[in-house]
């Protein structure tokens, strides 16, 4: 295509400093993205430029056109720079969030299969195969992601790579201390000439023992999980609903007292409440949404030891708490119908 697709790749490389490119390559490799998509970064620049241009033309320029040319020039440059930079940072954060979740899910999927794969390797070693042949023979479709990775490792070894170097590169593709430690231990044992099958059996036992320990910890924390869930999904919406109707009752009481004091001389003066019930209702829904989001992350930390696993809880907590809020609002509207006028 003319001008190499409007210099997408060149723009992408220009906005990625050379100092961070190796780290960026390793990070994207953990998300199974290779090579670095510089064209995507370039298209991201054009997208932010288009959005910035639309905002500038329709909202900022009509406001600045009344001033002098110097002020127009300076503030046009500053507003364009700040708006485009803000959108670029926003898109980068969203992409980072997506990639971080992808890395997490990919790593967890691999760690589930790893003990079974190592068990197959150990069985092949006990049958008299060499370490390299044991790895290749363990490649089975049921190991899915690890089978594909080991097939790539075998191709590298066949083209002249050392097996230890190929396995280290494999461990770098996952954000998994479990895999890194297993590879390091196996390479150390191979260099020392020890019993590699016995070491692999111990690694498998440690992985399974660690998994059982995590499951026991999650089971012991179920009480806290239930407590937090009840507070977020039931108690919090109920309290906000009660607070809303309490505000309605107080507002009506203040209005009646204000009208009563206008017809008689009194040292007391009653006015309207400072909080608008409509605004309080918007605040309640927003507060419940924030509480539900962060509570789902807390539940994930208590249950699994990390925040990323709590992303799946957010829709459940959010939908449940807001649904109960409107349900309690409906029920309380009948209970307090005689005390206020809607």
C-alpha positions in Angstrom: 0.0 0.0 0.0 1.3 3.5 -0.7 3.4 5.1 2.0 3.4 1.8 3.8 -0.1 2.0 5.2 0.3 5.7 6.2 3.4 5.0 8.3 1.5 3.1 11.0 4.4 1.0 12.0 6.8 3.9 12.0 4.4 5.9 14.2 4.1 3.0 16.5 7.9 2.6 16.9 8.3 6.4 17.3 6.1 6.4 20.4 7.6 3.4 22.1 11.0 4.3 23.6 13.9 2.0 22.8 14.6 1.5 26.5 11.3 -0.2 27.2 11.0 -2.2 23.9 12.7 -5.4 25.4 10.5 -5.3 28.4 7.4 -4.7 26.2 8.4 -7.7 24.0 8.6 -10.0 27.1 5.4 -8.7 28.5 3.5 -9.2 25.2 5.1 -12.6 24.9 3.4 -13.6 28.2 0.1 -12.7 26.6 0.9 -14.9 23.5 1.4 -11.8 21.3 4.5 -11.9 19.0 5.9 -9.9 17.4 5.3 -6.4 19.0 2.2 -4.9 17.2 3.7 -1.5 16.3 1.1 -1.0 13.6 -1.6 -1.3 16.3 0.2 1.4 18.3 0.4 3.6 15.2 -3.4 3.2 14.6 -4.0 4.0 18.2 -2.2 7.3 17.6 -4.4 8.1 14.6 -7.6 7.2 16.6 -6.7 9.5 19.5 -5.9 12.3 16.9 -9.3 11.9 15.3 -11.2 11.9 18.6 -9.2 15.0 19.7 -9.9 16.8 16.4 -13.7 16.2 16.8 -13.6 17.5 20.4 -11.5 20.5 19.4 -13.7 21.5 16.5 -17.1 21.1 18.1 -16.4 22.2 21.7 -13.1 24.0 22.2 -12.5 26.1 19.0 -16.0 27.9 19.2 -15.0 29.0 22.7 -11.5 30.2 21.8 -12.3 31.9 18.6 -13.4 35.1 20.5 -9.9 35.7 21.8 -6.8 37.1 20.1 -4.7 35.0 17.7 -1.9 34.5 20.2 -4.3 33.2 22.9 -6.0 31.1 20.3 -2.8 29.6 19.1 -1.4 28.8 22.6 -4.5 27.4 24.1 -5.3 25.4 20.9 -1.9 23.7 21.1 -2.2 23.1 24.9 -5.8 21.8 24.7 -5.0 19.5 21.7 -1.9 18.1 23.5 -3.7 17.5 26.8 -6.8 15.9 25.3 -4.8 13.6 23.0 -2.4 12.6 25.8 -5.4 11.9 28.1 -7.1 9.6 25.5 -3.8 7.9 24.8 -3.2 7.2 28.5 -6.8 6.0 28.8 -6.5 3.5 25.9 -3.1 2.3 27.2 -4.6 1.6 30.6 -7.5 -0.3 29.1 -5.2 -2.4 26.9 -2.9 -3.1 29.9 -5.9 -4.2 31.9 -7.0 -6.5 29.1 -3.6 -8.0 28.6 -3.0 -8.4 32.3 -6.2 -10.5 32.5 -5.2 -12.5 29.5 -1.8 -13.2 31.0 -3.5 -14.3 34.3 -6.0 -16.6 32.6 -3.3 -18.1 30.3 -1.0 -18.8 33.2 -3.7 -20.4 35.4 -4.7 -22.6 32.5 -1.1 -23.8 32.1 -0.6 -24.4 35.8 -3.6 -26.7 35.9 -2.1 -28.9 33.2 1.5 -28.7 34.4 1.4 -31.6 37.0 -0.2 -34.0 34.5 2.4 -33.1 31.9 5.3 -33.6 34.3 3.8 -36.9 35.3 3.9 -38.1 31.7 7.5 -36.9 31.4 8.4 -38.8 34.6 6.8 -42.0 33.3 8.7 -41.7 30.0 12.0 -41.2 31.9 11.3 -44.3 34.0 10.7 -46.2 30.8 14.3 -45.5 29.8 13.9 -42.5 27.5 16.3 -39.6 27.5 15.1 -36.3 28.9 14.6 -34.6 25.5 12.7 -37.7 24.1 10.6 -37.8 27.3 9.5 -34.2 26.7 8.6 -34.9 23.1 6.8 -38.1 23.8 4.7 -36.4 26.5 3.2 -34.1 23.9 -0.5 -35.1 23.8 -3.6 -33.3 22.6 -5.1 -33.4 26.1 -2.3 -31.1 27.4 -3.6 -28.4 25.0 -1.6 -25.3 25.7 1.5 -27.1 27.0 1.5 -29.5 24.1 1.7 -26.6 21.7 4.4 -25.0 23.7 6.5 -28.2 23.9 6.1 -28.7 20.2 7.6 -25.3 19.7 10.4 -26.1 22.1 11.1 -29.4 20.2 11.4 -27.4 16.9 13.9 -25.0 18.5 16.0 -28.0 19.8 15.9 -29.6 16.4 17.3 -26.4 14.8 20.3 -26.3 17.1 19.0 -24.8 20.4 20.1 -26.2 23.7 17.2 -27.8 25.5 17.9 -25.8 28.7 17.8 -22.5 26.7 14.6 -23.5 25.0 12.9 -24.4 28.3 14.0 -21.1 29.9 12.5 -19.2 27.0 9.3 -21.2 27.6 9.2 -20.2 31.2 9.6 -16.6 30.2 6.4 -16.8 28.2 4.3 -17.3 31.4 4.0 -15.2 34.5 4.3 -18.4 36.6 6.8 -18.8 39.5 5.7 -22.5 39.6 6.9 -23.1 36.0 10.1 -21.1 36.4 11.1 -23.0 39.6 10.3 -26.4 37.9 12.5 -25.5 34.9 15.3 -24.2 37.1 15.3 -27.4 39.2 15.2 -29.7 36.2 18.1 -27.9 34.5 20.2 -27.9 37.7 19.5 -31.7 38.1 20.4 -32.4 34.5 23.7 -30.5 34.8 24.6 -32.4 38.0 23.7 -35.8 36.5 21.2 -36.6 39.2 18.0 -38.7 39.1 15.7 -36.3 37.1 12.6 -38.6 37.3 12.8 -38.6 41.1 13.1 -34.8 41.1 10.1 -34.4 38.8 8.0 -36.6 41.1 8.9 -34.4 44.0 8.0 -31.3 42.0 4.6 -32.9 41.1 4.0 -33.7 44.8 4.9 -30.1 45.8 2.6 -28.6 43.2 -0.3 -30.9 44.2 0.3 -30.2 47.9 0.4 -26.4 47.3 -2.9 -26.7 45.3 -4.6 -28.6 48.1 -3.3 -26.1 50.7 -4.8 -23.2 48.6 -8.1 -25.1 48.4 -8.1 -25.6 52.1 -7.4 -22.0 52.7 -10.2 -21.0 50.4 -12.6 -23.4 52.2 -11.6 -21.9 55.6 -12.3 -18.4 54.3 -15.8 -19.2 53.1 -17.3 -17.6 56.3 -15.7 -14.3 55.4 -16.8 -14.6 51.8 -20.4 -15.2 52.9 -20.3 -12.3 55.4 -18.9 -9.9 52.8 -21.4 -11.0 50.2 -24.4 -10.6 52.5 -23.2 -7.1 53.5 -22.7 -6.0 49.9 -25.7 -7.6 48.2 -28.4 -7.3 51.0 -27.4 -5.0 53.9 -25.9 -2.2 52.0 -28.9 -1.7 49.6 -31.3 -2.0 52.5 -29.5 0.8 54.4 -29.4 3.1 51.4 -33.1 2.4 50.8 -33.9 3.2 54.4 -31.8 6.4 54.3 -33.6 7.5 51.2 -37.1 7.2 52.7 -35.8 8.7 56.0 -34.7 11.7 53.9 -38.1 11.9 52.3 -39.9 11.8 55.7 -37.6 14.5 57.1 -38.1 16.7 54.0 -41.9 16.5 54.3 -41.7 17.2 58.0 -39.6 20.3 57.4 -41.9 21.5 54.7 -45.0 21.2 57.0 -43.2 22.9 59.8 -42.1 25.7 57.5 -45.6 26.3 56.3 -46.9 26.2 59.9 -44.3 28.8 61.2 -45.2 31.2 58.4 -48.7 31.7 59.9 -47.4 32.4 63.4 -44.6 34.3 65.1 -41.9 32.0 66.3 -38.2 32.2 67.0 -37.6 29.0 65.0 -37.2 28.9 61.3 -37.6 25.7 59.2 -36.4 25.4 55.7 -35.8 22.7 53.0 -33.3 20.0 53.6 -29.9 20.5 52.0 -29.9 17.1 50.3 -32.1 16.6 47.3 -33.7 13.1 47.3 -33.2 12.7 43.6 -29.4 13.4 43.9 -29.3 11.1 47.0 -30.8 8.3 44.9 -28.2 8.7 42.2 -25.5 8.8 44.9 -26.9 5.6 46.4 -26.7 3.7 43.1 -23.2 5.0 42.4 -22.0 4.1 46.0 -23.5 0.6 45.7 -21.7 0.1 42.4 -18.4 1.2 43.9 -18.8 -1.0 47.0 -19.8 -4.0 44.9 -16.7 -3.6 42.6 -14.2 -3.4 45.4 -15.9 -6.0 47.6 -15.7 -8.5 44.7 -11.9 -7.9 44.7 -11.7 -8.3 48.4 -13.6 -11.6 48.1 -11.1 -12.7 45.4 -8.1 -11.8 47.7 -9.6 -13.8 50.6 -10.6 -16.8 48.4 -7.7 -17.0 45.9 -5.0 -14.7 47.1 -5.1 -12.3 44.1 -7.3 -9.5 42.8 -7.5 -10.6 39.1 -9.6 -13.7 39.9 -12.3 -11.4 41.3 -13.2 -9.9 37.9 -15.8 -12.6 37.4 -17.5 -11.7 40.7 -18.1 -8.0 39.7 -21.2 -8.6 37.4 -22.7 -10.9 40.0 -22.1 -8.5 43.0 -23.1 -5.4 40.9 -26.3 -6.9 39.5 -27.4 -8.5 42.8 -26.8 -5.4 44.9 -28.5 -3.0 42.5 -31.4 -5.4 42.0 -32.0 -5.7 45.8 -31.7 -1.9 46.1 -34.6 -1.3 43.7 -36.5 -4.2 45.4 -36.1 -2.7 48.8 -37.1 0.7 47.5 -40.3 -0.8 46.2 -41.1 -2.6 49.4 -40.3 0.4 51.6 -42.5 2.6 49.4 -45.5 0.6 50.5 -44.4 0.5 54.1 -43.9 4.3 54.4 -46.7 5.3 52.0 -48.7 6.9 54.9 -45.8 9.0 56.1 -44.9 10.8 52.9 -46.3 11.9 49.6 -44.5 10.8 46.5 
